[in-house]
Amino acid sequence: MLSTEEQAILDIAGAQWRQAGHQAAAISERLGMTPTRYYQRLNHLLDREDALVHDPILVHRLRRLRTRHH
């Protein structure tokens, strides 16, 4: 089961950001972490089955993007 913080990480990843910097501000304000740490945690979450159960569409989309960039 995902923690509240892990759910927030996925929520931020799935949000539509209209301007540069808004996502980084949300990461800092909501999670109290740097963008680098956020992306490390997000990458780890994408490999977890409970994240897939929580939001399968988002996790599949992010997994595909990750695969394309590696």
C-alpha positions, 0 to 999 in steps of 0.5 A: 500500500502506498503512503500518503507521500508516495500518493502525492508523488504520483499526483504531482507526476500526473498533473498538467503543468502549464508553466515551467517551475510550477512542478518544482515549486509543488514538489518543494511545497507539498513534499519538502524535497528537491526535484532530484530526490522527487524523480528518484522516488518516482522512478522507484515507485514506477517499479512497484505493483502497488503504484500500478494498482493505485494509478495504472494509466499514469504508471504505464505512461511513465514507464513507457516514457522512461523506456524511451529515454534510456 
